[in-house]
Amino acid sequence: MTTQTIDRDAVQALSVPSKSRTFADSVLTWGIIAGAAAAAHLVDRAYAYLLAIIIIGGRQNALATLAHEGWHGLLFRSRRANHAIAAWFYAYPLGILYYHDRERHLRHHREVGHDYDPDWINYTSRDRETPARLLAYLASLLFGRLLFSTLLSVAKRGRPRITIESANVPSELWRVAVSQGVLFGAMTAATGQWWVYPLLWLLPLATFAGFFANFRALIEHVVVCDDATPEDRLRDIHAGPLERFFVAPSHFNYHALHHAHPSVPHYNLPRGKEAYLQRFGLYPFTVRPGYTNAFFAHLRQLRPQA
C-alpha cells in the first residue's frame, strides 16, 4: 500500500454515512429487480425473460456490494440498524451468511495477497495459469459453479464453500431459508406462478450474479505469478457505465482506494480520489483501463505459459 495518504481529518469527513444515499441505493436496486421481473412477466416472451435474468443478476451483484457496505459499517451510524438492514435486505436474500462472511471479508482486508487469505481461491492463478483454463473457470461460473459448490458444501459439512470458524453458521442458514421463503411467497403471490421464483431469482443468482461478482474479484486482484507482493494485487479499475452497472456497482472499481480507506462509504470514494489529487498532484494507486480490457491484458500475459 502506498505511503502517501490524505490526512485523518479528510478521511473522517469522508467516512460519515448518509441515510438518504443508503435509502436511495436500496430502493433503486430492489426497484430495478422488481421492474425487470414485472416487465418480463408482462411481455411473457423468452427474450424478455433472458434480458430480465441478466439485469436481475447484475442487481443481485449490486445487493452483494451493499451487503459489503454493511460489513464495514457504512450504511448507518447505528451499528444495530446497519447490520440488520444489510443482513435481511441484502445478504440473506442472496444466500450470503452475513456475519460469517463479514468475518471472512475483514480477514481478506488484513490478509489480501497471501495464500492464507480466505478469498485467495477467488483470485489465485493456480489452475488458471493458461487462457484455456481461465476461460473454462469463468464459463463454469455462468453454469452455476458457485451455487452447486456451496450447496454441496452445506449438505456435506453444514458450512459454506469458503468457510471460517464461526458460531453463526447454523442460525444464519435458517435465516437464509426464511428469506428465500419470503421471496418465494412474494413472487408467487405477485404473479400467480410458482416458477417465477426459480426462474427470475435463483437462476440469475446462480449464473450471472456469481459470474459478475467473481469476475470483478479476479480482475481486481489477479496477477500471472502467485508469488507477487500484496501491493501488486490492489488496483482501481476505470470502469465504463455497463461495467459499473453489472460488474462493479457501488463504486467497487475504486478497489485499491477502498482497501486503503475501508471506513469511507462507496459514494464518497470519488471524493477521496479528488482529495489525493489535490494534496499530492497525483493518484498513488494503480488504475487499470476497464475490467474487460484488464481481462484481455491478463489473457495475453498468460499466453507464453500456455
Secondary structure, 3 states (H helix, E strand, C coil): CCCCCCCHHHHHHHCCCCHHHHHHHHHHHHHHHHHHHHHHHHHCCHHHHHHHHHHHHHHHHHHHHHHHHHHCCCCCCCHHHHHHHHHHHHHHHHCCCHHHHHHHHHHHHHHCCCCCCCCHHHHCCCCCCCHHHHHHHHHHHHCCHHHHHHHHHHHHHCCCCCCCCCCCHHHHHHHHHHHHHHHHHHHHHHHCCCCHHHHHHHHHHHHHHHHHHHHHHHHHHCCCCCCCCHHHHCCEECCCHHHHHHCCCCCCCCHHHHHHCCCCCHHHHHHHHHHHHHHHCCCCCCEECCHHHHHHHHHHHHHHHC
